[in-house]
Amino acid sequence: MTRVLIVEDQKMAQENMEAIVRSSENYTLAGIIPNAADAELFCMRESVDLILMDVCTARDENGIEAAAVIKKKFPKIKIVIVTSMAEHTFIEKAKEANADSFWYKDASRAELLDVMNRTMAGEHIFPDKTPEVKLGLTTSYELTQSELDVLRALMQSTSDEDAATMLGCSKANIRWHISRILDKTGYRTRMELLIAVAQKNLIIVTPDKALEEDNY
């Protein structure tokens, strides 16, 4: 039997994942914990074969960071990152952390179980794209990578100058991108736009992560 640890702080999601584990003859529940930072200690104390790991867990602990630590110490443990967030960097960050697979919480039980089975069989399952998020008059799919990165920089900074420094571009370039995004979305002000981005979890800002510079 494959022993599964669920790392999730939301009760409904916990119950859904637990039901998936208990519905299969191939899996048994090793435990449920709300905090990703405790997952390493759990694996030291208990036998675990597979972890279903949320990204944003209790006490603001990051599941992707925890996955990176666990894969170094317990490389045989399979980890599936599971999230409801549309944050577009999570998939690549999960790959960099050596997570085995990645999927979204809104998937059906059959879909998530299939990801678990294939992951345990040695496959690496990652979605081709993030969920589409409605943003005013447009959607996240209509924003370019540069526009998304500008939004991220603005959510981490206090001024256009700070955002430009993060991205290695000019303040004029930042303002040009924002003007284009406002035209696409129909929001009247930058503040309305950034509030909507935050409320829809399109961009999740983690203070310890720096943006990589790109060409704009």
N, C-alpha and C positions, 0 to 999 in steps of 0.2 A: 504493500500500500504506500502510495506517495503521501508524505506528511506535508501539509500546507500551513504556512503561517500567513495570516491576514494582517496587514498593517494599514489601518484605516480609522479615522476619528469620527466619521459620521455614521450614526446608528443604522440608518436605512441602507447605506452602502455595505456596512458590515453584515447586516442580515442577508442581503442579496448574495454577497460572496459566500457566506456561510452555507446558504441554501444550495448554491452551485456545488460546493465541495461535498456536502452531505448527500446530494442527489446522485453522485457518481460512485460506482463500485471501486473505482481506481484510486480514490482520494480519501484521506482522513484528516480531520482538523487537528493541527498541532497547537494552535492558539490564535487569539486575536489581541492585538495591542494597538493603542491609538497613536503612538509616538514612534516615528522612524528611528530616532536616536537610540531607542531601546532594542531595536531589532538585532543588532550585533550581539548584545549580551544574551538575548533569547537564543540565538543560534549557538552560542557557546555552551548553554545549559541544556538545550533540548535538541533532539534530532529533527532536522528540517530538510526537506527536499526541494520545496518550491515556495516562493514568497510572492504573494499578490501585494504590491507596494503602491500605496497612494503617493502622490507627489507632495501635496501640502497637508501635513499632519499636525497633530497636537503640538502646542508650544512652538509653532512655526518651524518645526523641524522638516527638512527637505528630504523626501524619499529618494530622489535621484542621487543626492550626495551619500545617503546611507547605503544605497545599492552599490556605489563605487567602493566603499569600505568593505562591505560584505563580500563582494566578488574577489577582492584581493586576498581576504583571509579564508574564504570558503568558496573557492572557484567551482566546486561541483554543485553548489546550490543554484538552482535556476530562479531567476527573478523576472516577473512580469510587472512592468510599471503600468498602473491603471489610474486614469484621471478623468475628470469631467471638464477640465480646463482646455480652452482652445489655444492657449499660448503656443505660438508657432515654433519656439526654440526647444520645447520639451523633448521632441522626438530625437533631435540630434544630440541633445545633452544626455539622454538615456543611452544612446549608442556609445557616446564617449565614456560613460560610466560602466560600460560592459554589461548593461542589463541585457537579458536574453530576448525579451519581447516587450511590446508596448501596445496598449489598447485603451479604448474609451469606455467609461462606465455606462453610457447609454446603450451599449451593445446588448443584444439579447443574451439570455443565459446560455443558449446553444452556441452563440458566437464566442463568448468568453471561454466556455468549456473547450471549444475547438482550439482556441489559442493556447490554453493550458496543455492540452494533449499534444499538440504539435511542438510546443516548447520542450516538453519532457522527452519528446522523441528526437530532440536535437536541432529543430528548426529555430530560426530567428524571425519572429513575426513583427513587422512594423507597418503601420498604415502609410499609404502613399501621400496623404495630405491630412491636415487638421480639419476639424468640423467647420463648416461655414458659419460665420457670425454676422447677423444683420447689424449694420452700423449706419443709422440714418437712412439715406436714400440708396445706399449701396451695400455691399457686403465685404467681408475681409478678403474674399477671393479677388476683388477688384483693386486691392491695394498692392503696390509693388513692394519688393523686399526693402528698398531704400525708404519708402514711406513708413513701413512698419518699424524700421530701425530708428527713424526720426521720432516717431511716437514714443518708442521705448526711452530714447535719450531725454525727451522732454518730461517724461514721467519720473525720471531719476534726477533731474536737474532743477535749478531755480531760475535759470535764464537761458536765452538763446545762445549766449556766449559759452556757457557750460556745456550745453548740448553739442555745439559745434566742436568744442574741444574733445568731447567723448568720441565724436565720429571723424575727427580729422578733416573737417570741412569749414566753410565760412558761415557766419550768421545769416548772410543773404541767402545761402543755399538752404538753411533750415527754414527760413521764412517762406521761400519759394515752395518747398515741399508741403508746409502747413497750408499754404494757400490752395494748392492742388487738392489736398485731402478735404479741406472745408468745401471746396466746389463739388467734389464727388459725394460727400456725405450729406451736405445740406445744412450742417450745423452752422449757427451764426457766429459763434465765438470759439476760440481755442479751448477755453475752460469747459464749455459744453461738450466738446469733442473728447477731451481727456477724461471727463467724468464718465461718459458713455463707454469709453474703452476700458476703464477700470471696472465699471459695474458689470460689463459683459465678460470679464475675465479674458479679454483678447490678449492682454499683455499683463504678465505677473512679474512685478519688480522684486528682485531679491537683492538686498543691499551689498552682499558680498560678491556679487558677480559683476564683472566689468564687461562692457561691450567691446567686441573686437572691432578694430578700425576697418573701414571699407572704402571703396572709391565711390564718390558721389558726384 
